[in-house]
């Protein structure tokens, strides 16, 4: 048990080693508002039967999403121009009819109102910036 930390009992009466916090309604209201604001800021998307998933967010006025792509080949369309940075793994992307390989740490850009294909031979992660 942690030295100097109070011992609390959970509802079953078994002692546990966590810090006890007194109930303060004014703090609970602020925490709830912060959680709701955070939840509204994040948007989860799932595509292709869950094989591609992303969480969209906005930072400093710029829209972005981070995501994962399972093994497979997938076709996407764009509205805005995008920069896709491979964070982990490797993606094969077909832009303009030609396949290229993008390992972790590299990026490719896709014009607005266009289509592209992505293939992953292993689960991979990416950051998409809407330019």
Buried (B, 14 or more C-beta within 10 A) or exposed (E): EEEEEEEEEEEEEEEEEEEEEEEEEEEEEEEEEEEEEEEEEEEEEEEBEEBBBBBBBEEEEEBBBBBBBBEEEBEBEBEEBBBBBBBEBBBBBBBEEEEEEBEBEEBBEBBEEBEBBBBBEEEBBBBBBBE
